[in-house]
């Protein structure tokens, strides 16, 4: 998509996108299994299907936030660029299940290369000073992909590649905040022994889900060697909503970013933490996403010179995910009032238990993580 002809507002978000990413399809079946048991009349699309991203694209194009968006075309990643994060491996091909729920079909690999290249372009745009805030609207997602292992619908770690690019271009420290409902295990694994990258993941407490995902996302997974203490996991109890996430951002994420003092912040965003997502058990609404976006923007303004790269991950409710994306970017823009009202959300949240868990995580991290003491 070509850049917008109209002059965008002074505070804008540069969005990177390529329609070729729509070519990845993971088939139909029982949820993400690809299974046809033979006794169901109606099978469903795999949750990571192109419809979800089509709505994200359309809400940014035609929704009320559109005047704040400047469009840029994505590109294919070069194979040599993949080695920024991944060990050499041949993942090309098609028509096979790489691991549970993760299908490589014709068109999938090119889509993955487009997602990786588009994210690298977004990061390079900010590094080169052409903008302060860039959003990579990409699929397939990437944060579960480890240096040598595809996992959880992910083939290439888009955010991980962008982080390494930032390091190579002179950023001494990069902070990653992942609010997808699942643990960003691949990104964590890639930088597990580095003190140059602070990875923070807020996720439901789902643990390991098999050989492709051995990491548990527990608070004890803190990094190794020089990287000890620079992988901070925040496993939140099921049902955590807007107030619980706000408390975690305020009490855990913000203090860690303040002490780390990054030169670049990467927000890894998934709308599967919403109250209506079929692939998560958390209860964020548009307001929670809006608040989170605002908190991240304030951290970027204070610590990274306003430089912020946002990378799309999960979010599987075909319509509500787009609304939650819109709300996140409203928060990032620090707009004085909401541009869109929430069409469906009402959740009678009781954050008492979430707060207790967050306080427990805070005590543990402060007792054992050197840079937080």
N, C-alpha and C positions, 0 to 999 in steps of 0.2 A: 504494500500500500504506500502510495506516495505521501510525502510530507504535506500537512495541511496548508492550503494557500492562504487562508486567513491568518492574521497576526494573533497569536495566542496571548492570553494574559501574561503579565510579567512573571507570575508564579505559575509554572506549568509542570506537567509531567510528560516526559518524552516516552512514548510507548513504542516498543519494538515488536513487530509481528510479521509473520509470513503465512499465507494461506496454505502452503504446502504441508503444514503441520496437521491439517485436517485429514490427510491421507492415511494416517495410522488408525486402523480399526482393529479391535481385539475380539470381535465376534459377538455371539449371543449365547445365552445359556441360563443357568441358575446363578444369578448375581455375577461374580467374577470367575466362576469355575470353568466356564466353557462347556459345562455338562448339559446334555439333553437326556433326561431320564426316560423319555418316551411316553410319559403319562401326563404331561402338561401341554395344554393347547397353546399357551402363550408363553414364550420365552422372552427374556429381557436383554437389552443391550448390556454389554460389559459396562460397569460404572464409569470407566475412563474412556468415554466416547466423545466424538467431536461435537455433539450437541451442546454440552456444557460450555465449551469454549466459544462456540458460535454465539451463545447468549452473552458471554463476557465481552466479546468483540462488539456486538450490536449495542449493548448498554453504554459502552464507552463512545461509540460512534453517534448514537441517536439519543442517549439519555442526557439529563441536564448537566452532567459533568463535561460534556463534549467540548465546550469552549476552552477548557483547561488542558486539553489533550493535544499533543503534537505527535503526528504519526511518522514512523520510520520503518523502512523495510528490513526484515531480517535476512539471514544468509545461512548457507551450509557451513558447518565447521570443517576445517581441514583435518585430515587424519593426524597430522603432526600436532595440532592444537589439542587433541584429545589427551595427549601425553602430559599435558599440564597437570592432570589429575589421575588419569587411568593408566594402568599398565597395558602394554600392547596386547591386544586380543582381537580375535575375529568374531564379531557379533553380527556380521551381515548375514543375509539369508531371509527365510520366511517360512511361514506355516508350521511353527513349532512353539511349544510352551517352554520358556526359559526357566521359570520357576512358578510356584503356585500363583495363579491369577495373572501372570505376566506373559503375554503372547506376542511373538515376533512374526508378523505377517507381511506379505508384500506391501511395500510402502512404509513399513514401520521404521526401518533403519534410516531412510532419508528424512523422515519426520524427526527422528531423534537427532540426526545431524543438524537439522534446521533449528531445533530447540536449543542445542548447544551453541551453535553459531550465533543465533539471535541473542542469547544471553550474553555471550562474549561481546557482541556489538553494543549492547546496552551498557555494559561495564566500560568499554573503551570510550564510549560517548562521554561518560562522566569523567573518566581519567584524563581525557583530552581537553576538558574544560568547556565542552559544548553545551552542557546542562548540568544541573545539580541533582535532579531526581529523574531516574529512568526506571521504567517497568518493562520487564520481559514477559509478555503474554505468550506463554509457550506450553506445548505439550508434545510428546508425552512428558510427564513430570520427571524429576531427577533425584530428589534428596535421599532416596533409599539406595541408589546405585553406589556401590563401593568401588574402590580402585580396580578390583578384579572380579566383581560380582554384580550382575543385574538383580533387581529385587523390587517387589512391591509396585509393579507397573512401570518401573524406571529402568532405563537402559544406560543412560549417560547422566552424570551428575552436573546439571547445568550450573547450579549455584557454586559448587566446588570448583569448577573450571574458572568461573568469574573471579572467585576469591584468589585463586593462584595467579591469575592475570594481574590483579591489583597488586599482589605482593611483588610480582616480577617488574611492575612498573613503578616501584619505589614506595608503595604504602608499607610502612613499618609494621603496622598492626591493622587487622581487619576483624570486625565483630559480625557474627552471624546470629540473627534472632529468628528462630523457626517457630511459627505458630500453627503449622499444619497439625491436625489432630494426632498424627502418628509421629513417632520419634524419627528425627532426621539422622538416622544411623549412618547412612553413607557419607554424608558431609562430616559427621563426627569422626568416622573411621579414617577419612582422608587426612585429617589434621590432628589426629589423636596424640601425636608426639611433638606437636609444635606449640611454642609459646607466642607465636606471632598471630595466631587466629584463636579468638574466643568464640566457641560455639555454644549457644544457649538454645535449648529446645523445650518448649512447653507442649506437652502431649498427654493424651489419656494413658493410663497405666496399663498398657497392653502386653508388655513383656516381649520375649522372643516369639516369632511365629514360624520358625523352622530353620532348616540348614542355610537358606539364603539370607536369613536375618538373625544371626546369633546374638546380636546385642539386645540387651533387655530395656535400655532406657532408664535404668535405676539411678538413684542419686550417687551410688558408689562408682559409677563409670565416669571417672574424673579426668581421664587422660593418663599418659605414661611418660616417663622420662622428663624432658624439658616441658612437655605438654601437660604435666600433672597440674590439675586445678583449672585448666583452660577449656574443659568440656563440662558445662553445667547443665544437668538434666533437671527438669521440673515436671515430674509425673503428677498430673492433677487427677483427683478422683472423678469418676464418671458423674456427669451432671453439673460440672462446674460451668457457671454462666458468666454474665458480664461483670458482676461485682467480684467474683473470684478471680477472673483474669486480670481485672484492674488491680487487685491487691497483689497478684503475682508480679505484674509489670512494675508496680511501684516499689515493692519490698525486695524483689530479687533481681529483676532484669536491670532496672535503672541504676541501682548502686553498683552492680558489676560493670556495666558500661562506663560509668563515671570513673571507676578505679582503673579500668583497662586503658581508657583514652585512645580509642581507635581513630585511624585516619580515614577509614571507610566503614560504612555500615551496610550490611546486606540483610534485607527483610525477606525471609522465605515464607510466603503466604499461602495457606490452604484454607478454603472455606468449608472444609469438612469438619471444622470445630463448631459449626452452627447447630442450632437446636433441631434442625430438620434434615440433617444430612444422613443418608442411609449407611454411610461407612464410618460413622463416628458416634460417640456417646456423650458429647459435650453439648452445652446449651448456649453458645454465643448467639446474640442477635445482631442486627445491623448496628445498634448502638455500641455494642462491645467491640466490634471491628472498627467502628469510627474512632472510639477512644484509643484503641491500640495503635491505629495509624497516627493519631495525634501525638501519643507518647513517643513513638519511634521518630517522628519528625523533630520533636523537641530535642531528643538525644542527638540526632544528626546535626542540628543547628548548633548545639553546644560543643560537640566533641569532634565531628568530622568535617567541619566547615560547610555543613549542609549537604554533603555528598551522601546520597542514598540510592542504592540499587535494589529494586523489588523484583523477586523472581516467583512466578506462579508455580504452584504445586497442585495439591488435590482440591476437592470441592466438587461433590457429585450430585447434589440436588440441582437439576437442570435449570431451574429458574431462580431459586433463592440464592444460589452461589453467586450469580451475577449481581444481585442486589447487595450482597455482602462485600463483593469486590468494590462496587461503587462506593459503599460506605467507608471502606478502608482508605480509598484514595481521597475521599472528602476529608478524612482525618489528617492524612498526610499533607493536604493542601492547607490545613488549618482554617477551613472556611468557617465563618461566624455562625452559620446555622445549616441544618441538614438540607440538602437539595432534594432528597427522596425520603418519603415516609416509609415505614416498614409495613409491607402488605399483609403479613401473616403472624408476626412474632408477638407472642405473649407467653412469658414463662414466670411462674411465681417462685423465683429463686430464693433459696436459703443457703447463703454462703458460709454458714457456721463451720461445717466440716471442712470445706475447702480452705478456709482461713487457718484452721488448726494444722492441716497438712502443710500449707505454705510456711507457717511459722516453724514447723519441725524441719523442713528443708533448709530454712534460713539458719537455724541453729547448727545444723550439721555442716553446711557449707562454711560458715564463719569459723567453725572449730577446726576445719581440716584444710581449707584452701588457703595457701600462703598469701596470695595477693588480695584476699578479702579481709584478712585479719587487721 
